[in-house]
Amino acid sequence: MAQPARLETDTAAVSAPPDAAPLVPVASRDRGDPHKYIIAFAVVLAALMQVIDSSIVNVALPDMMGNLGAGLDEIAWVSTGYILASVIIIPLTGWLGSFFGRKRYFVGSIVLFTIASLLCGASHSLGALIFWRVVQGLGGGALMTVSQAVLLESFPRAEAGTAMALFGLGVMVGPTIGPTLGGWLTDNYGWPWIFYVNLPVGILAAVMIAGYVHDSEHQRKPPSVDYQGIMLLALSVGAAQYVLEHGQREDWFDSNRIVWLSAIALVGGVALLWRELTTEHPVIDFRVMKHRQMWVGTLLGVVMGIGLYAMSFTLPVFMQSDLRMTAQQTGIALLPGAIATAVSMGVVGRLTNKFDPRILITIGALVFALAAWQLAHVTGQSGREDFFWPLIYRGVGLGLMFVPLTTVTLAELSPQELPQGTGLYNFFRQLGGSFGIAGIATLLARYTAQLRQVLGDHIAMGDPITTARVGALTNGMVARGADVWTARQRALTLIDHQITAQASVISYSRIYVLSALLILGLIPLLLLVRQTHGSAGAHAIME
């Protein structure tokens, strides 16, 4: 199926049906677009805006609660609503781009995202904020996936690694910038500004994309709308994402709601797969998974997503909750790793065409596992300097894995299949990340409870060391003016907090060991990837 891609011409005039809308000629994939770096800047800007917005909101939730008079469970829907909408849209982006025209759909999504950002910031009630966050998610779901497809078509085949390196900058660096930027804006200007900051970025990205990006010459409008497929997708993916987002809070299958939604997600997912494989014009073309590189790369992407989120999700929480860092201090501590990721991706983008991608991914997995192993040895007394080298290694490992894996996964797809392929790859990688976050949150809670029990069992009031510690703390508080009974209660409470804190630190250590093992699990799976041929790069598999 990959061979026809080698017969591309510079226009679609020969193969286009008589009633097809005229398309602006674009450069062949063998030469690339003459404005490829301008296009890269514009689409990476759009992708970065979407990725940052996924994480920037979390640090502002406490301020929103106070300003809007909402509880924790209510304000959580500000994040959940956005995620639900964007995850449902991601696998639809290929079809929507073909139906509306990729350029029109891309620009429209950016405009929708930007307008929704304005209205989110202007919201004066929780209901309005959640509604506009859902609308924002509908626009944001397309930004990352369409950006990836546009980049791959704008760069020549030999520079596919460079294109994915540029894309990776936004995807990987964005989550690091988000919390820091969100904390600074919230502290200095108020929570609405975490949305207003999108306005100039969105306007610039929309104008540049409207001016330089063209519809694909292989684009064909679907002759019909698969309403059943869209309905099944929204039902199954929406239910699954809710389960993953709220399962831990509702004690998983002890909740009837989680049980029912899990059943809906499973049955709906099977029905969706059957529908899309049997209908003539599916809204999601699962047939692209017939390419070996596509399904193997997607499987690897899911594993990488779980292992990556196990670290990315927990690090900011650990720094702020256990080490008492502020959001801004956490962002500064994470910054060297983000810079390492950016540099690594820039270098690896060029190496992908010179070395077997499997070798690069293997080295990346080993370096990432080393970073996770070092992080497993941090303590409750660790400072910012203790995270410097582990985060540098983590950034280098991410670049070595992300760029070649994405390039290899999409290499066998024809230009007609590329939009659907990028949508499915990003969808499953996002789903893997959601599974990872849900699993890690559950394991953290259980590890902490178990370890707290174990540590508590080793502290008995008859133990001389425990008695001495309680006595010292009591005397210290009496010296500060507390009566003996109050001082003793405070001493016992302080010891209880110390036990919980130590249990939490050990739990995070276990999570990082697990993250290392998951990433190392990528290496045996690389045996399923086809042999590539050195300097021919990822596209050599198509020869």
Secondary structure as a PSIPRED ss2 file (coil, helix, strand):
# PSIPRED VFORMAT (PSIPRED V4.0)

   1 M C   1.000  0.000  0.000
   2 A C   1.000  0.000  0.000
   3 Q H   0.000  1.000  0.000
   4 P H   0.000  1.000  0.000
   5 A H   0.000  1.000  0.000
   6 R H   0.000  1.000  0.000
   7 L H   0.000  1.000  0.000
   8 E C   1.000  0.000  0.000
   9 T C   1.000  0.000  0.000
  10 D C   1.000  0.000  0.000
  11 T C   1.000  0.000  0.000
  12 A C   1.000  0.000  0.000
  13 A C   1.000  0.000  0.000
  14 V C   1.000  0.000  0.000
  15 S C   1.000  0.000  0.000
  16 A C   1.000  0.000  0.000
  17 P C   1.000  0.000  0.000
  18 P C   1.000  0.000  0.000
  19 D C   1.000  0.000  0.000
  20 A C   1.000  0.000  0.000
  21 A C   1.000  0.000  0.000
  22 P C   1.000  0.000  0.000
  23 L C   1.000  0.000  0.000
  24 V C   1.000  0.000  0.000
  25 P C   1.000  0.000  0.000
  26 V C   1.000  0.000  0.000
  27 A C   1.000  0.000  0.000
  28 S C   1.000  0.000  0.000
  29 R C   1.000  0.000  0.000
  30 D C   1.000  0.000  0.000
  31 R C   1.000  0.000  0.000
  32 G C   1.000  0.000  0.000
  33 D C   1.000  0.000  0.000
  34 P C   1.000  0.000  0.000
  35 H C   1.000  0.000  0.000
  36 K H   0.000  1.000  0.000
  37 Y H   0.000  1.000  0.000
  38 I H   0.000  1.000  0.000
  39 I H   0.000  1.000  0.000
  40 A H   0.000  1.000  0.000
  41 F H   0.000  1.000  0.000
  42 A H   0.000  1.000  0.000
  43 V H   0.000  1.000  0.000
  44 V H   0.000  1.000  0.000
  45 L H   0.000  1.000  0.000
  46 A H   0.000  1.000  0.000
  47 A H   0.000  1.000  0.000
  48 L H   0.000  1.000  0.000
  49 M H   0.000  1.000  0.000
  50 Q H   0.000  1.000  0.000
  51 V H   0.000  1.000  0.000
  52 I H   0.000  1.000  0.000
  53 D H   0.000  1.000  0.000
  54 S H   0.000  1.000  0.000
  55 S H   0.000  1.000  0.000
  56 I H   0.000  1.000  0.000
  57 V C   1.000  0.000  0.000
  58 N H   0.000  1.000  0.000
  59 V H   0.000  1.000  0.000
  60 A H   0.000  1.000  0.000
  61 L H   0.000  1.000  0.000
  62 P H   0.000  1.000  0.000
  63 D H   0.000  1.000  0.000
  64 M H   0.000  1.000  0.000
  65 M H   0.000  1.000  0.000
  66 G H   0.000  1.000  0.000
  67 N H   0.000  1.000  0.000
  68 L H   0.000  1.000  0.000
  69 G C   1.000  0.000  0.000
  70 A C   1.000  0.000  0.000
  71 G C   1.000  0.000  0.000
  72 L H   0.000  1.000  0.000
  73 D H   0.000  1.000  0.000
  74 E H   0.000  1.000  0.000
  75 I H   0.000  1.000  0.000
  76 A C   1.000  0.000  0.000
  77 W H   0.000  1.000  0.000
  78 V H   0.000  1.000  0.000
  79 S H   0.000  1.000  0.000
  80 T H   0.000  1.000  0.000
  81 G H   0.000  1.000  0.000
  82 Y H   0.000  1.000  0.000
  83 I H   0.000  1.000  0.000
  84 L H   0.000  1.000  0.000
  85 A H   0.000  1.000  0.000
  86 S H   0.000  1.000  0.000
  87 V H   0.000  1.000  0.000
  88 I H   0.000  1.000  0.000
  89 I H   0.000  1.000  0.000
  90 I H   0.000  1.000  0.000
  91 P H   0.000  1.000  0.000
  92 L H   0.000  1.000  0.000
  93 T H   0.000  1.000  0.000
  94 G H   0.000  1.000  0.000
  95 W H   0.000  1.000  0.000
  96 L H   0.000  1.000  0.000
  97 G H   0.000  1.000  0.000
  98 S H   0.000  1.000  0.000
  99 F H   0.000  1.000  0.000
 100 F H   0.000  1.000  0.000
 101 G C   1.000  0.000  0.000
 102 R H   0.000  1.000  0.000
 103 K H   0.000  1.000  0.000
 104 R H   0.000  1.000  0.000
 105 Y H   0.000  1.000  0.000
 106 F H   0.000  1.000  0.000
 107 V H   0.000  1.000  0.000
 108 G H   0.000  1.000  0.000
 109 S H   0.000  1.000  0.000
 110 I H   0.000  1.000  0.000
 111 V H   0.000  1.000  0.000
 112 L H   0.000  1.000  0.000
 113 F H   0.000  1.000  0.000
 114 T H   0.000  1.000  0.000
 115 I H   0.000  1.000  0.000
 116 A H   0.000  1.000  0.000
 117 S H   0.000  1.000  0.000
 118 L H   0.000  1.000  0.000
 119 L H   0.000  1.000  0.000
 120 C H   0.000  1.000  0.000
 121 G H   0.000  1.000  0.000
 122 A C   1.000  0.000  0.000
 123 S C   1.000  0.000  0.000
 124 H C   1.000  0.000  0.000
 125 S C   1.000  0.000  0.000
 126 L H   0.000  1.000  0.000
 127 G H   0.000  1.000  0.000
 128 A H   0.000  1.000  0.000
 129 L H   0.000  1.000  0.000
 130 I H   0.000  1.000  0.000
 131 F H   0.000  1.000  0.000
 132 W H   0.000  1.000  0.000
 133 R H   0.000  1.000  0.000
 134 V H   0.000  1.000  0.000
 135 V H   0.000  1.000  0.000
 136 Q H   0.000  1.000  0.000
 137 G H   0.000  1.000  0.000
 138 L H   0.000  1.000  0.000
 139 G H   0.000  1.000  0.000
 140 G H   0.000  1.000  0.000
 141 G H   0.000  1.000  0.000
 142 A H   0.000  1.000  0.000
 143 L H   0.000  1.000  0.000
 144 M H   0.000  1.000  0.000
 145 T H   0.000  1.000  0.000
 146 V H   0.000  1.000  0.000
 147 S H   0.000  1.000  0.000
 148 Q H   0.000  1.000  0.000
 149 A H   0.000  1.000  0.000
 150 V H   0.000  1.000  0.000
 151 L H   0.000  1.000  0.000
 152 L H   0.000  1.000  0.000
 153 E H   0.000  1.000  0.000
 154 S H   0.000  1.000  0.000
 155 F C   1.000  0.000  0.000
 156 P C   1.000  0.000  0.000
 157 R H   0.000  1.000  0.000
 158 A H   0.000  1.000  0.000
 159 E H   0.000  1.000  0.000
 160 A H   0.000  1.000  0.000
 161 G H   0.000  1.000  0.000
 162 T H   0.000  1.000  0.000
 163 A H   0.000  1.000  0.000
 164 M H   0.000  1.000  0.000
 165 A H   0.000  1.000  0.000
 166 L H   0.000  1.000  0.000
 167 F H   0.000  1.000  0.000
 168 G H   0.000  1.000  0.000
 169 L H   0.000  1.000  0.000
 170 G H   0.000  1.000  0.000
 171 V H   0.000  1.000  0.000
 172 M H   0.000  1.000  0.000
 173 V H   0.000  1.000  0.000
 174 G H   0.000  1.000  0.000
 175 P H   0.000  1.000  0.000
 176 T H   0.000  1.000  0.000
 177 I H   0.000  1.000  0.000
 178 G H   0.000  1.000  0.000
 179 P H   0.000  1.000  0.000
 180 T H   0.000  1.000  0.000
 181 L H   0.000  1.000  0.000
 182 G H   0.000  1.000  0.000
 183 G H   0.000  1.000  0.000
 184 W H   0.000  1.000  0.000
 185 L H   0.000  1.000  0.000
 186 T H   0.000  1.000  0.000
 187 D H   0.000  1.000  0.000
 188 N H   0.000  1.000  0.000
 189 Y H   0.000  1.000  0.000
 190 G C   1.000  0.000  0.000
 191 W C   1.000  0.000  0.000
 192 P C   1.000  0.000  0.000
 193 W H   0.000  1.000  0.000
 194 I H   0.000  1.000  0.000
 195 F H   0.000  1.000  0.000
 196 Y H   0.000  1.000  0.000
 197 V C   1.000  0.000  0.000
 198 N H   0.000  1.000  0.000
 199 L H   0.000  1.000  0.000
 200 P H   0.000  1.000  0.000
 201 V H   0.000  1.000  0.000
 202 G H   0.000  1.000  0.000
 203 I H   0.000  1.000  0.000
 204 L H   0.000  1.000  0.000
 205 A H   0.000  1.000  0.000
 206 A H   0.000  1.000  0.000
 207 V H   0.000  1.000  0.000
 208 M H   0.000  1.000  0.000
 209 I H   0.000  1.000  0.000
 210 A H   0.000  1.000  0.000
 211 G H   0.000  1.000  0.000
 212 Y H   0.000  1.000  0.000
 213 V C   1.000  0.000  0.000
 214 H C   1.000  0.000  0.000
 215 D C   1.000  0.000  0.000
 216 S C   1.000  0.000  0.000
 217 E C   1.000  0.000  0.000
 218 H C   1.000  0.000  0.000
 219 Q C   1.000  0.000  0.000
 220 R C   1.000  0.000  0.000
 221 K C   1.000  0.000  0.000
 222 P C   1.000  0.000  0.000
 223 P C   1.000  0.000  0.000
 224 S C   1.000  0.000  0.000
 225 V C   1.000  0.000  0.000
 226 D C   1.000  0.000  0.000
 227 Y H   0.000  1.000  0.000
 228 Q H   0.000  1.000  0.000
 229 G H   0.000  1.000  0.000
 230 I H   0.000  1.000  0.000
 231 M H   0.000  1.000  0.000
 232 L H   0.000  1.000  0.000
 233 L H   0.000  1.000  0.000
 234 A H   0.000  1.000  0.000
 235 L H   0.000  1.000  0.000
 236 S H   0.000  1.000  0.000
 237 V H   0.000  1.000  0.000
 238 G H   0.000  1.000  0.000
 239 A H   0.000  1.000  0.000
 240 A H   0.000  1.000  0.000
 241 Q H   0.000  1.000  0.000
 242 Y H   0.000  1.000  0.000
 243 V H   0.000  1.000  0.000
 244 L H   0.000  1.000  0.000
 245 E H   0.000  1.000  0.000
 246 H H   0.000  1.000  0.000
 247 G C   1.000  0.000  0.000
 248 Q C   1.000  0.000  0.000
 249 R C   1.000  0.000  0.000
 250 E C   1.000  0.000  0.000
 251 D C   1.000  0.000  0.000
 252 W H   0.000  1.000  0.000
 253 F H   0.000  1.000  0.000
 254 D H   0.000  1.000  0.000
 255 S C   1.000  0.000  0.000
 256 N H   0.000  1.000  0.000
 257 R H   0.000  1.000  0.000
 258 I H   0.000  1.000  0.000
 259 V H   0.000  1.000  0.000
 260 W H   0.000  1.000  0.000
 261 L H   0.000  1.000  0.000
 262 S H   0.000  1.000  0.000
 263 A H   0.000  1.000  0.000
 264 I H   0.000  1.000  0.000
 265 A H   0.000  1.000  0.000
 266 L H   0.000  1.000  0.000
 267 V H   0.000  1.000  0.000
 268 G H   0.000  1.000  0.000
 269 G H   0.000  1.000  0.000
 270 V H   0.000  1.000  0.000
 271 A H   0.000  1.000  0.000
 272 L H   0.000  1.000  0.000
 273 L H   0.000  1.000  0.000
 274 W H   0.000  1.000  0.000
 275 R H   0.000  1.000  0.000
 276 E H   0.000  1.000  0.000
 277 L H   0.000  1.000  0.000
 278 T H   0.000  1.000  0.000
 279 T C   1.000  0.000  0.000
 280 E C   1.000  0.000  0.000
 281 H C   1.000  0.000  0.000
 282 P C   1.000  0.000  0.000
 283 V C   1.000  0.000  0.000
 284 I C   1.000  0.000  0.000
 285 D C   1.000  0.000  0.000
 286 F H   0.000  1.000  0.000
 287 R H   0.000  1.000  0.000
 288 V H   0.000  1.000  0.000
 289 M H   0.000  1.000  0.000
 290 K H   0.000  1.000  0.000
 291 H C   1.000  0.000  0.000
 292 R H   0.000  1.000  0.000
 293 Q H   0.000  1.000  0.000
 294 M H   0.000  1.000  0.000
 295 W H   0.000  1.000  0.000
 296 V H   0.000  1.000  0.000
 297 G H   0.000  1.000  0.000
 298 T H   0.000  1.000  0.000
 299 L H   0.000  1.000  0.000
 300 L H   0.000  1.000  0.000
 301 G H   0.000  1.000  0.000
 302 V H   0.000  1.000  0.000
 303 V H   0.000  1.000  0.000
 304 M H   0.000  1.000  0.000
 305 G H   0.000  1.000  0.000
 306 I H   0.000  1.000  0.000
 307 G H   0.000  1.000  0.000
 308 L H   0.000  1.000  0.000
 309 Y H   0.000  1.000  0.000
 310 A H   0.000  1.000  0.000
 311 M H   0.000  1.000  0.000
 312 S H   0.000  1.000  0.000
 313 F C   1.000  0.000  0.000
 314 T H   0.000  1.000  0.000
 315 L H   0.000  1.000  0.000
 316 P H   0.000  1.000  0.000
 317 V H   0.000  1.000  0.000
 318 F H   0.000  1.000  0.000
 319 M H   0.000  1.000  0.000
 320 Q H   0.000  1.000  0.000
 321 S H   0.000  1.000  0.000
 322 D C   1.000  0.000  0.000
 323 L C   1.000  0.000  0.000
 324 R C   1.000  0.000  0.000
 325 M C   1.000  0.000  0.000
 326 T C   1.000  0.000  0.000
 327 A H   0.000  1.000  0.000
 328 Q H   0.000  1.000  0.000
 329 Q H   0.000  1.000  0.000
 330 T H   0.000  1.000  0.000
 331 G H   0.000  1.000  0.000
 332 I H   0.000  1.000  0.000
 333 A H   0.000  1.000  0.000
 334 L H   0.000  1.000  0.000
 335 L H   0.000  1.000  0.000
 336 P H   0.000  1.000  0.000
 337 G H   0.000  1.000  0.000
 338 A H   0.000  1.000  0.000
 339 I H   0.000  1.000  0.000
 340 A H   0.000  1.000  0.000
 341 T H   0.000  1.000  0.000
 342 A H   0.000  1.000  0.000
 343 V H   0.000  1.000  0.000
 344 S H   0.000  1.000  0.000
 345 M H   0.000  1.000  0.000
 346 G H   0.000  1.000  0.000
 347 V H   0.000  1.000  0.000
 348 V H   0.000  1.000  0.000
 349 G H   0.000  1.000  0.000
 350 R H   0.000  1.000  0.000
 351 L H   0.000  1.000  0.000
 352 T C   1.000  0.000  0.000
 353 N C   1.000  0.000  0.000
 354 K C   1.000  0.000  0.000
 355 F C   1.000  0.000  0.000
 356 D C   1.000  0.000  0.000
 357 P H   0.000  1.000  0.000
 358 R H   0.000  1.000  0.000
 359 I H   0.000  1.000  0.000
 360 L H   0.000  1.000  0.000
 361 I H   0.000  1.000  0.000
 362 T H   0.000  1.000  0.000
 363 I H   0.000  1.000  0.000
 364 G H   0.000  1.000  0.000
 365 A H   0.000  1.000  0.000
 366 L H   0.000  1.000  0.000
 367 V H   0.000  1.000  0.000
 368 F H   0.000  1.000  0.000
 369 A H   0.000  1.000  0.000
 370 L H   0.000  1.000  0.000
 371 A H   0.000  1.000  0.000
 372 A H   0.000  1.000  0.000
 373 W H   0.000  1.000  0.000
 374 Q H   0.000  1.000  0.000
 375 L H   0.000  1.000  0.000
 376 A C   1.000  0.000  0.000
 377 H C   1.000  0.000  0.000
 378 V C   1.000  0.000  0.000
 379 T C   1.000  0.000  0.000
 380 G C   1.000  0.000  0.000
 381 Q C   1.000  0.000  0.000
 382 S C   1.000  0.000  0.000
 383 G C   1.000  0.000  0.000
 384 R H   0.000  1.000  0.000
 385 E H   0.000  1.000  0.000
 386 D H   0.000  1.000  0.000
 387 F H   0.000  1.000  0.000
 388 F H   0.000  1.000  0.000
 389 W H   0.000  1.000  0.000
 390 P H   0.000  1.000  0.000
 391 L H   0.000  1.000  0.000
 392 I H   0.000  1.000  0.000
 393 Y H   0.000  1.000  0.000
 394 R H   0.000  1.000  0.000
 395 G H   0.000  1.000  0.000
 396 V H   0.000  1.000  0.000
 397 G H   0.000  1.000  0.000
 398 L H   0.000  1.000  0.000
 399 G H   0.000  1.000  0.000
 400 L H   0.000  1.000  0.000
 401 M H   0.000  1.000  0.000
 402 F H   0.000  1.000  0.000
 403 V H   0.000  1.000  0.000
 404 P H   0.000  1.000  0.000
 405 L H   0.000  1.000  0.000
 406 T H   0.000  1.000  0.000
 407 T H   0.000  1.000  0.000
 408 V H   0.000  1.000  0.000
 409 T H   0.000  1.000  0.000
 410 L H   0.000  1.000  0.000
 411 A C   1.000  0.000  0.000
 412 E C   1.000  0.000  0.000
 413 L C   1.000  0.000  0.000
 414 S C   1.000  0.000  0.000
 415 P C   1.000  0.000  0.000
 416 Q C   1.000  0.000  0.000
 417 E C   1.000  0.000  0.000
 418 L H   0.000  1.000  0.000
 419 P H   0.000  1.000  0.000
 420 Q H   0.000  1.000  0.000
 421 G H   0.000  1.000  0.000
 422 T H   0.000  1.000  0.000
 423 G H   0.000  1.000  0.000
 424 L H   0.000  1.000  0.000
 425 Y H   0.000  1.000  0.000
 426 N H   0.000  1.000  0.000
 427 F H   0.000  1.000  0.000
 428 F H   0.000  1.000  0.000
 429 R H   0.000  1.000  0.000
 430 Q H   0.000  1.000  0.000
 431 L H   0.000  1.000  0.000
 432 G H   0.000  1.000  0.000
 433 G H   0.000  1.000  0.000
 434 S H   0.000  1.000  0.000
 435 F H   0.000  1.000  0.000
 436 G H   0.000  1.000  0.000
 437 I H   0.000  1.000  0.000
 438 A H   0.000  1.000  0.000
 439 G H   0.000  1.000  0.000
 440 I H   0.000  1.000  0.000
 441 A H   0.000  1.000  0.000
 442 T H   0.000  1.000  0.000
 443 L H   0.000  1.000  0.000
 444 L H   0.000  1.000  0.000
 445 A H   0.000  1.000  0.000
 446 R H   0.000  1.000  0.000
 447 Y H   0.000  1.000  0.000
 448 T H   0.000  1.000  0.000
 449 A H   0.000  1.000  0.000
 450 Q H   0.000  1.000  0.000
 451 L H   0.000  1.000  0.000
 452 R H   0.000  1.000  0.000
 453 Q H   0.000  1.000  0.000
 454 V H   0.000  1.000  0.000
 455 L H   0.000  1.000  0.000
 456 G H   0.000  1.000  0.000
 457 D H   0.000  1.000  0.000
 458 H C   1.000  0.000  0.000
 459 I C   1.000  0.000  0.000
 460 A C   1.000  0.000  0.000
 461 M C   1.000  0.000  0.000
 462 G C   1.000  0.000  0.000
 463 D C   1.000  0.000  0.000
 464 P H   0.000  1.000  0.000
 465 I H   0.000  1.000  0.000
 466 T H   0.000  1.000  0.000
 467 T H   0.000  1.000  0.000
 468 A H   0.000  1.000  0.000
 469 R H   0.000  1.000  0.000
 470 V H   0.000  1.000  0.000
 471 G H   0.000  1.000  0.000
 472 A H   0.000  1.000  0.000
 473 L H   0.000  1.000  0.000
 474 T H   0.000  1.000  0.000
 475 N H   0.000  1.000  0.000
 476 G H   0.000  1.000  0.000
 477 M H   0.000  1.000  0.000
 478 V H   0.000  1.000  0.000
 479 A H   0.000  1.000  0.000
 480 R C   1.000  0.000  0.000
 481 G C   1.000  0.000  0.000
 482 A C   1.000  0.000  0.000
 483 D C   1.000  0.000  0.000
 484 V H   0.000  1.000  0.000
 485 W H   0.000  1.000  0.000
 486 T H   0.000  1.000  0.000
 487 A H   0.000  1.000  0.000
 488 R H   0.000  1.000  0.000
 489 Q H   0.000  1.000  0.000
 490 R H   0.000  1.000  0.000
 491 A H   0.000  1.000  0.000
 492 L H   0.000  1.000  0.000
 493 T H   0.000  1.000  0.000
 494 L H   0.000  1.000  0.000
 495 I H   0.000  1.000  0.000
 496 D H   0.000  1.000  0.000
 497 H H   0.000  1.000  0.000
 498 Q H   0.000  1.000  0.000
 499 I H   0.000  1.000  0.000
 500 T H   0.000  1.000  0.000
 501 A H   0.000  1.000  0.000
 502 Q H   0.000  1.000  0.000
 503 A H   0.000  1.000  0.000
 504 S H   0.000  1.000  0.000
 505 V H   0.000  1.000  0.000
 506 I H   0.000  1.000  0.000
 507 S H   0.000  1.000  0.000
 508 Y H   0.000  1.000  0.000
 509 S H   0.000  1.000  0.000
 510 R H   0.000  1.000  0.000
 511 I H   0.000  1.000  0.000
 512 Y H   0.000  1.000  0.000
 513 V H   0.000  1.000  0.000
 514 L H   0.000  1.000  0.000
 515 S H   0.000  1.000  0.000
 516 A H   0.000  1.000  0.000
 517 L H   0.000  1.000  0.000
 518 L H   0.000  1.000  0.000
 519 I H   0.000  1.000  0.000
 520 L H   0.000  1.000  0.000
 521 G C   1.000  0.000  0.000
 522 L H   0.000  1.000  0.000
 523 I H   0.000  1.000  0.000
 524 P H   0.000  1.000  0.000
 525 L H   0.000  1.000  0.000
 526 L H   0.000  1.000  0.000
 527 L H   0.000  1.000  0.000
 528 L H   0.000  1.000  0.000
 529 V C   1.000  0.000  0.000
 530 R C   1.000  0.000  0.000
 531 Q C   1.000  0.000  0.000
 532 T C   1.000  0.000  0.000
 533 H C   1.000  0.000  0.000
 534 G H   0.000  1.000  0.000
 535 S H   0.000  1.000  0.000
 536 A H   0.000  1.000  0.000
 537 G C   1.000  0.000  0.000
 538 A H   0.000  1.000  0.000
 539 H H   0.000  1.000  0.000
 540 A H   0.000  1.000  0.000
 541 I H   0.000  1.000  0.000
 542 M H   0.000  1.000  0.000
 543 E C   1.000  0.000  0.000
